[in-house]
Amino acid sequence: MKTSLLPATRVDPRLRQRIEALLDEGETLSAFIESAVLNQANWRDEQRAFLARGLEAEENDDWVEPEEVFAAVRASSKSSRRKRP
């Protein structure tokens, strides 16, 4: 499959300098941008899936009450504290 280009984006020169200062040894600005775009796309996929699960739970009235969640977290926390020497 052929590769394609992302649109060029104008940025403040200070932002470009900041990003270039963060690059790992041997890393290119293009690789950094590709990674950032991929991470953002993955995050949005996860966010949409999370929202879809929430809407489905709402539709099916399949909720866990906040009090149940807090009680489980408290119990887990107490259990962890007891296991410490």
C-alpha positions in Angstrom: 0.0 0.0 0.0 1.3 3.4 -0.9 1.8 5.9 1.9 0.2 9.3 1.9 0.9 12.7 3.4 -0.8 14.5 6.2 -1.5 18.1 5.5 1.2 20.6 6.4 0.4 22.6 9.5 1.7 26.0 10.3 2.9 26.4 13.9 4.5 29.0 16.0 8.3 28.7 15.6 8.6 28.4 19.4 6.3 25.3 19.4 8.5 23.7 16.7 11.7 24.5 18.7 10.0 23.0 21.8 9.1 19.8 20.0 12.5 19.5 18.4 14.1 19.8 21.8 12.0 16.9 23.0 13.0 14.5 20.2 14.8 11.3 21.2 18.2 10.6 19.6 17.7 9.7 16.0 14.0 10.6 16.1 12.7 12.8 13.3 10.1 15.5 13.6 8.0 13.6 11.1 8.1 10.4 13.2 7.2 12.5 16.3 4.2 14.0 14.5 3.1 10.6 13.1 3.3 9.1 16.6 1.3 12.0 18.1 -1.4 11.7 15.5 -1.6 7.9 16.0 -1.8 8.3 19.8 -4.6 10.9 19.4 -6.5 8.7 17.0 -6.2 5.7 19.4 -7.4 7.9 22.3 -10.4 9.0 20.4 -11.3 5.4 19.4 -11.1 4.4 23.0 -13.2 7.5 24.1 -15.9 6.7 21.5 -16.0 3.0 22.6 -16.2 4.1 26.3 -19.1 6.4 25.5 -20.9 3.7 23.4 -20.6 1.3 26.4 -22.1 4.0 28.7 -25.0 4.7 26.3 -25.6 0.9 26.0 -25.6 0.5 29.7 -28.0 3.4 30.1 -30.2 2.0 27.4 -30.3 -1.4 29.1 -30.5 0.1 32.6 -27.3 -1.9 33.4 -25.7 0.4 35.9 -23.5 0.0 39.0 -24.5 2.5 41.6 -21.7 4.8 42.7 -22.1 3.6 46.3 -21.2 0.1 45.2 -18.1 1.3 43.4 -16.9 3.3 46.4 -17.6 0.4 48.8 -15.5 -1.9 46.6 -12.7 0.6 46.4 -12.7 1.1 50.2 -12.7 -2.7 50.8 -9.8 -3.1 48.4 -7.9 -0.3 50.0 -8.4 -1.7 53.5 -7.4 -5.2 52.3 -4.2 -3.8 50.7 -3.3 -1.9 53.9 -3.8 -5.0 56.0 -1.3 -7.0 53.8 1.5 -4.5 54.3 4.0 -5.4 57.0 
